[in-house]
Amino acid sequence: MKKIAISLPDAQAGAIERIRRRLRIPRSQVIQRAIAVYLTAEGHHRAVRAYEEGYRRRPEGAEAEALVQATAATLEQEEWS
């Protein structure tokens, strides 16, 4: 594991300290969890952006619309009780 030194605004440091006390975990664990959440969200945003860029390069055409219509027609025929 790598150790690093960082500077935080007082408000962030205070929030970390409150969380640490409430959860009874080390400060480093609070920060590790926060970074994990951030990295997961960033990965999700990156995947969405890649999908959007791909869609702009090659938008869905008539085939996709036909599939949507066929699916809708099939669902209308199903009994939903």
SEZA-970260 format. One record per atom (N, C-alpha, C): residue number from 1; residue in one letter; atom name; x, y, z. Coordinates in nm, 3 decimals. Layout:
% SEZA-970260
+-----+--------+-------+---------+---------+---------+
! num ! residu ! atome !    east !   north !      up !
+-----+--------+-------+---------+---------+---------+
! NUM !      a !    CA !       X !       Y !       Z !
...
+-----+--------+-------+---------+---------+---------+
***
This chain:
% SEZA-970260
+-----+--------+-------+---------+---------+---------+
! num ! residu ! atome !    east !   north !      up !
+-----+--------+-------+---------+---------+---------+
!   1 !      m !     N !   0.085 !  -0.117 !   0.000 !
!   1 !      m !    CA !   0.000 !   0.000 !   0.000 !
!   1 !      m !     C !   0.090 !   0.123 !   0.000 !
!   2 !      k !     N !   0.049 !   0.224 !  -0.074 !
!   2 !      k !    CA !   0.126 !   0.347 !  -0.087 !
!   2 !      k !     C !   0.069 !   0.454 !   0.006 !
!   3 !      k !     N !   0.158 !   0.525 !   0.074 !
!   3 !      k !    CA !   0.116 !   0.636 !   0.159 !
!   3 !      k !     C !   0.137 !   0.766 !   0.083 !
!   4 !      i !     N !   0.039 !   0.856 !   0.099 !
!   4 !      i !    CA !   0.050 !   0.988 !   0.038 !
!   4 !      i !     C !   0.008 !   1.094 !   0.139 !
!   5 !      a !     N !   0.057 !   1.213 !   0.120 !
!   5 !      a !    CA !   0.016 !   1.326 !   0.204 !
!   5 !      a !     C !  -0.065 !   1.420 !   0.118 !
!   6 !      i !     N !  -0.180 !   1.463 !   0.169 !
!   6 !      i !    CA !  -0.266 !   1.555 !   0.094 !
!   6 !      i !     C !  -0.308 !   1.671 !   0.184 !
!   7 !      s !     N !  -0.349 !   1.778 !   0.121 !
!   7 !      s !    CA !  -0.406 !   1.892 !   0.193 !
!   7 !      s !     C !  -0.554 !   1.898 !   0.160 !
!   8 !      l !     N !  -0.635 !   1.925 !   0.262 !
!   8 !      l !    CA !  -0.779 !   1.933 !   0.244 !
!   8 !      l !     C !  -0.831 !   2.064 !   0.302 !
!   9 !      p !     N !  -0.935 !   2.118 !   0.242 !
!   9 !      p !    CA !  -1.002 !   2.232 !   0.304 !
!   9 !      p !     C !  -1.056 !   2.190 !   0.441 !
!  10 !      d !     N !  -1.064 !   2.284 !   0.532 !
!  10 !      d !    CA !  -1.110 !   2.255 !   0.668 !
!  10 !      d !     C !  -1.246 !   2.183 !   0.670 !
!  11 !      a !     N !  -1.336 !   2.225 !   0.584 !
!  11 !      a !    CA !  -1.470 !   2.164 !   0.582 !
!  11 !      a !     C !  -1.463 !   2.016 !   0.545 !
!  12 !      q !     N !  -1.381 !   1.982 !   0.447 !
!  12 !      q !    CA !  -1.368 !   1.841 !   0.407 !
!  12 !      q !     C !  -1.300 !   1.760 !   0.518 !
!  13 !      a !     N !  -1.197 !   1.815 !   0.578 !
!  13 !      a !    CA !  -1.128 !   1.746 !   0.686 !
!  13 !      a !     C !  -1.223 !   1.722 !   0.803 !
!  14 !      g !     N !  -1.305 !   1.821 !   0.833 !
!  14 !      g !    CA !  -1.403 !   1.806 !   0.941 !
!  14 !      g !     C !  -1.507 !   1.700 !   0.909 !
!  15 !      a !     N !  -1.552 !   1.697 !   0.786 !
!  15 !      a !    CA !  -1.651 !   1.597 !   0.745 !
!  15 !      a !     C !  -1.592 !   1.456 !   0.755 !
!  16 !      i !     N !  -1.468 !   1.441 !   0.712 !
!  16 !      i !    CA !  -1.402 !   1.311 !   0.721 !
!  16 !      i !     C !  -1.389 !   1.268 !   0.867 !
!  17 !      e !     N !  -1.355 !   1.361 !   0.951 !
!  17 !      e !    CA !  -1.339 !   1.330 !   1.094 !
!  17 !      e !     C !  -1.472 !   1.287 !   1.156 !
!  18 !      r !     N !  -1.581 !   1.354 !   1.120 !
!  18 !      r !    CA !  -1.713 !   1.318 !   1.173 !
!  18 !      r !     C !  -1.753 !   1.178 !   1.125 !
!  19 !      i !     N !  -1.729 !   1.149 !   0.998 !
!  19 !      i !    CA !  -1.762 !   1.016 !   0.943 !
!  19 !      i !     C !  -1.678 !   0.910 !   1.013 !
!  20 !      r !     N !  -1.550 !   0.938 !   1.030 !
!  20 !      r !    CA !  -1.458 !   0.843 !   1.093 !
!  20 !      r !     C !  -1.506 !   0.807 !   1.233 !
!  21 !      r !     N !  -1.543 !   0.908 !   1.309 !
!  21 !      r !    CA !  -1.589 !   0.884 !   1.446 !
!  21 !      r !     C !  -1.720 !   0.805 !   1.449 !
!  22 !      r !     N !  -1.812 !   0.846 !   1.360 !
!  22 !      r !    CA !  -1.943 !   0.778 !   1.357 !
!  22 !      r !     C !  -1.930 !   0.632 !   1.319 !
!  23 !      l !     N !  -1.845 !   0.603 !   1.220 !
!  23 !      l !    CA !  -1.828 !   0.465 !   1.173 !
!  23 !      l !     C !  -1.721 !   0.388 !   1.251 !
!  24 !      r !     N !  -1.645 !   0.461 !   1.332 !
!  24 !      r !    CA !  -1.535 !   0.400 !   1.409 !
!  24 !      r !     C !  -1.436 !   0.329 !   1.319 !
!  25 !      i !     N !  -1.392 !   0.401 !   1.217 !
!  25 !      i !    CA !  -1.292 !   0.349 !   1.124 !
!  25 !      i !     C !  -1.180 !   0.452 !   1.108 !
!  26 !      p !     N !  -1.065 !   0.409 !   1.062 !
!  26 !      p !    CA !  -0.955 !   0.504 !   1.042 !
!  26 !      p !     C !  -0.986 !   0.606 !   0.932 !
!  27 !      r !     N !  -0.925 !   0.721 !   0.945 !
!  27 !      r !    CA !  -0.939 !   0.827 !   0.845 !
!  27 !      r !     C !  -0.906 !   0.775 !   0.704 !
!  28 !      s !     N !  -0.800 !   0.699 !   0.694 !
!  28 !      s !    CA !  -0.758 !   0.650 !   0.563 !
!  28 !      s !     C !  -0.866 !   0.563 !   0.500 !
!  29 !      q !     N !  -0.940 !   0.489 !   0.581 !
!  29 !      q !    CA !  -1.047 !   0.405 !   0.526 !
!  29 !      q !     C !  -1.162 !   0.490 !   0.473 !
!  30 !      v !     N !  -1.193 !   0.599 !   0.541 !
!  30 !      v !    CA !  -1.297 !   0.691 !   0.493 !
!  30 !      v !     C !  -1.256 !   0.744 !   0.356 !
!  31 !      i !     N !  -1.132 !   0.788 !   0.345 !
!  31 !      i !    CA !  -1.083 !   0.844 !   0.219 !
!  31 !      i !     C !  -1.077 !   0.738 !   0.110 !
!  32 !      q !     N !  -1.034 !   0.616 !   0.145 !
!  32 !      q !    CA !  -1.031 !   0.507 !   0.047 !
!  32 !      q !     C !  -1.171 !   0.478 !  -0.007 !
!  33 !      r !     N !  -1.269 !   0.476 !   0.082 !
!  33 !      r !    CA !  -1.407 !   0.452 !   0.037 !
!  33 !      r !     C !  -1.456 !   0.565 !  -0.054 !
!  34 !      a !     N !  -1.424 !   0.688 !  -0.018 !
!  34 !      a !    CA !  -1.466 !   0.803 !  -0.100 !
!  34 !      a !     C !  -1.402 !   0.796 !  -0.238 !
!  35 !      i !     N !  -1.276 !   0.760 !  -0.243 !
!  35 !      i !    CA !  -1.207 !   0.749 !  -0.372 !
!  35 !      i !     C !  -1.267 !   0.636 !  -0.454 !
!  36 !      a !     N !  -1.299 !   0.524 !  -0.390 !
!  36 !      a !    CA !  -1.360 !   0.411 !  -0.462 !
!  36 !      a !     C !  -1.494 !   0.452 !  -0.524 !
!  37 !      v !     N !  -1.575 !   0.526 !  -0.448 !
!  37 !      v !    CA !  -1.704 !   0.574 !  -0.501 !
!  37 !      v !     C !  -1.680 !   0.666 !  -0.620 !
!  38 !      y !     N !  -1.585 !   0.758 !  -0.606 !
!  38 !      y !    CA !  -1.555 !   0.852 !  -0.713 !
!  38 !      y !     C !  -1.508 !   0.777 !  -0.839 !
!  39 !      l !     N !  -1.417 !   0.682 !  -0.822 !
!  39 !      l !    CA !  -1.364 !   0.610 !  -0.938 !
!  39 !      l !     C !  -1.472 !   0.527 !  -1.007 !
!  40 !      t !     N !  -1.562 !   0.469 !  -0.929 !
!  40 !      t !    CA !  -1.673 !   0.393 !  -0.988 !
!  40 !      t !     C !  -1.763 !   0.486 !  -1.068 !
!  41 !      a !     N !  -1.798 !   0.600 !  -1.011 !
!  41 !      a !    CA !  -1.884 !   0.697 !  -1.081 !
!  41 !      a !     C !  -1.814 !   0.750 !  -1.206 !
!  42 !      e !     N !  -1.685 !   0.778 !  -1.195 !
!  42 !      e !    CA !  -1.610 !   0.829 !  -1.310 !
!  42 !      e !     C !  -1.607 !   0.725 !  -1.422 !
!  43 !      g !     N !  -1.589 !   0.598 !  -1.387 !
!  43 !      g !    CA !  -1.592 !   0.491 !  -1.487 !
!  43 !      g !     C !  -1.727 !   0.483 !  -1.555 !
!  44 !      h !     N !  -1.834 !   0.499 !  -1.478 !
!  44 !      h !    CA !  -1.969 !   0.497 !  -1.534 !
!  44 !      h !     C !  -1.988 !   0.614 !  -1.631 !
!  45 !      h !     N !  -1.945 !   0.733 !  -1.589 !
!  45 !      h !    CA !  -1.959 !   0.851 !  -1.675 !
!  45 !      h !     C !  -1.878 !   0.834 !  -1.804 !
!  46 !      r !     N !  -1.761 !   0.775 !  -1.791 !
!  46 !      r !    CA !  -1.676 !   0.753 !  -1.909 !
!  46 !      r !     C !  -1.745 !   0.656 !  -2.006 !
!  47 !      a !     N !  -1.807 !   0.550 !  -1.952 !
!  47 !      a !    CA !  -1.877 !   0.453 !  -2.035 !
!  47 !      a !     C !  -1.997 !   0.517 !  -2.105 !
!  48 !      v !     N !  -2.071 !   0.601 !  -2.034 !
!  48 !      v !    CA !  -2.186 !   0.670 !  -2.094 !
!  48 !      v !     C !  -2.139 !   0.762 !  -2.205 !
!  49 !      r !     N !  -2.031 !   0.838 !  -2.180 !
!  49 !      r !    CA !  -1.978 !   0.927 !  -2.284 !
!  49 !      r !     C !  -1.934 !   0.848 !  -2.407 !
!  50 !      a !     N !  -1.870 !   0.733 !  -2.386 !
!  50 !      a !    CA !  -1.826 !   0.650 !  -2.499 !
!  50 !      a !     C !  -1.947 !   0.600 !  -2.578 !
!  51 !      y !     N !  -2.053 !   0.560 !  -2.508 !
!  51 !      y !    CA !  -2.175 !   0.516 !  -2.575 !
!  51 !      y !     C !  -2.235 !   0.629 !  -2.656 !
!  52 !      e !     N !  -2.243 !   0.748 !  -2.596 !
!  52 !      e !    CA !  -2.301 !   0.864 !  -2.666 !
!  52 !      e !     C !  -2.219 !   0.900 !  -2.789 !
!  53 !      e !     N !  -2.087 !   0.897 !  -2.776 !
!  53 !      e !    CA !  -2.001 !   0.927 !  -2.892 !
!  53 !      e !     C !  -2.021 !   0.825 !  -3.002 !
!  54 !      g !     N !  -2.029 !   0.698 !  -2.965 !
!  54 !      g !    CA !  -2.053 !   0.593 !  -3.064 !
!  54 !      g !     C !  -2.187 !   0.609 !  -3.132 !
!  55 !      y !     N !  -2.287 !   0.646 !  -3.055 !
!  55 !      y !    CA !  -2.421 !   0.666 !  -3.110 !
!  55 !      y !     C !  -2.421 !   0.784 !  -3.208 !
!  56 !      r !     N !  -2.346 !   0.891 !  -3.173 !
!  56 !      r !    CA !  -2.339 !   1.005 !  -3.265 !
!  56 !      r !     C !  -2.269 !   0.966 !  -3.395 !
!  57 !      r !     N !  -2.166 !   0.882 !  -3.383 !
!  57 !      r !    CA !  -2.095 !   0.838 !  -3.504 !
!  57 !      r !     C !  -2.182 !   0.745 !  -3.589 !
!  58 !      r !     N !  -2.261 !   0.662 !  -3.523 !
!  58 !      r !    CA !  -2.343 !   0.566 !  -3.596 !
!  58 !      r !     C !  -2.479 !   0.553 !  -3.528 !
!  59 !      p !     N !  -2.568 !   0.647 !  -3.556 !
!  59 !      p !    CA !  -2.700 !   0.644 !  -3.491 !
!  59 !      p !     C !  -2.780 !   0.521 !  -3.534 !
!  60 !      e !     N !  -2.872 !   0.483 !  -3.448 !
!  60 !      e !    CA !  -2.960 !   0.371 !  -3.482 !
!  60 !      e !     C !  -3.048 !   0.411 !  -3.598 !
!  61 !      g !     N !  -3.069 !   0.319 !  -3.688 !
!  61 !      g !    CA !  -3.147 !   0.348 !  -3.807 !
!  61 !      g !     C !  -3.281 !   0.278 !  -3.806 !
!  62 !      a !     N !  -3.327 !   0.245 !  -3.925 !
!  62 !      a !    CA !  -3.459 !   0.185 !  -3.944 !
!  62 !      a !     C !  -3.469 !   0.049 !  -3.875 !
!  63 !      e !     N !  -3.359 !  -0.027 !  -3.871 !
!  63 !      e !    CA !  -3.363 !  -0.159 !  -3.806 !
!  63 !      e !     C !  -3.400 !  -0.147 !  -3.659 !
!  64 !      a !     N !  -3.340 !  -0.053 !  -3.589 !
!  64 !      a !    CA !  -3.369 !  -0.036 !  -3.448 !
!  64 !      a !     C !  -3.514 !   0.007 !  -3.428 !
!  65 !      e !     N !  -3.564 !   0.095 !  -3.512 !
!  65 !      e !    CA !  -3.704 !   0.138 !  -3.501 !
!  65 !      e !     C !  -3.798 !   0.021 !  -3.527 !
!  66 !      a !     N !  -3.766 !  -0.064 !  -3.623 !
!  66 !      a !    CA !  -3.849 !  -0.181 !  -3.652 !
!  66 !      a !     C !  -3.849 !  -0.277 !  -3.533 !
!  67 !      l !     N !  -3.734 !  -0.293 !  -3.468 !
!  67 !      l !    CA !  -3.727 !  -0.379 !  -3.350 !
!  67 !      l !     C !  -3.812 !  -0.325 !  -3.237 !
!  68 !      v !     N !  -3.808 !  -0.195 !  -3.217 !
!  68 !      v !    CA !  -3.891 !  -0.132 !  -3.113 !
!  68 !      v !     C !  -4.038 !  -0.156 !  -3.142 !
!  69 !      q !     N !  -4.078 !  -0.136 !  -3.265 !
!  69 !      q !    CA !  -4.219 !  -0.155 !  -3.303 !
!  69 !      q !     C !  -4.262 !  -0.300 !  -3.286 !
!  70 !      a !     N !  -4.178 !  -0.394 !  -3.326 !
!  70 !      a !    CA !  -4.210 !  -0.536 !  -3.313 !
!  70 !      a !     C !  -4.221 !  -0.575 !  -3.166 !
!  71 !      t !     N !  -4.132 !  -0.525 !  -3.085 !
!  71 !      t !    CA !  -4.136 !  -0.555 !  -2.942 !
!  71 !      t !     C !  -4.263 !  -0.499 !  -2.879 !
!  72 !      a !     N !  -4.299 !  -0.376 !  -2.915 !
!  72 !      a !    CA !  -4.420 !  -0.315 !  -2.862 !
!  72 !      a !     C !  -4.543 !  -0.395 !  -2.903 !
!  73 !      a !     N !  -4.547 !  -0.438 !  -3.028 !
!  73 !      a !    CA !  -4.662 !  -0.514 !  -3.075 !
!  73 !      a !     C !  -4.673 !  -0.648 !  -3.001 !
!  74 !      t !     N !  -4.560 !  -0.713 !  -2.976 !
!  74 !      t !    CA !  -4.559 !  -0.840 !  -2.904 !
!  74 !      t !     C !  -4.605 !  -0.821 !  -2.761 !
!  75 !      l !     N !  -4.557 !  -0.717 !  -2.695 !
!  75 !      l !    CA !  -4.597 !  -0.692 !  -2.556 !
!  75 !      l !     C !  -4.745 !  -0.663 !  -2.544 !
!  76 !      e !     N !  -4.802 !  -0.599 !  -2.646 !
!  76 !      e !    CA !  -4.945 !  -0.568 !  -2.642 !
!  76 !      e !     C !  -5.028 !  -0.696 !  -2.644 !
!  77 !      q !     N !  -4.976 !  -0.801 !  -2.703 !
!  77 !      q !    CA !  -5.050 !  -0.928 !  -2.716 !
!  77 !      q !     C !  -5.038 !  -1.014 !  -2.591 !
!  78 !      e !     N !  -4.945 !  -0.986 !  -2.503 !
!  78 !      e !    CA !  -4.924 !  -1.064 !  -2.382 !
!  78 !      e !     C !  -5.033 !  -1.037 !  -2.279 !
!  79 !      e !     N !  -5.068 !  -1.141 !  -2.202 !
!  79 !      e !    CA !  -5.159 !  -1.122 !  -2.090 !
!  79 !      e !     C !  -5.076 !  -1.076 !  -1.971 !
!  80 !      w !     N !  -5.115 !  -0.967 !  -1.909 !
!  80 !      w !    CA !  -5.039 !  -0.909 !  -1.798 !
!  80 !      w !     C !  -5.119 !  -0.913 !  -1.669 !
!  81 !      s !     N !  -5.163 !  -1.032 !  -1.631 !
!  81 !      s !    CA !  -5.242 !  -1.040 !  -1.507 !
!  81 !      s !     C !  -5.164 !  -1.098 !  -1.394 !
+-----+--------+-------+---------+---------+---------+
***
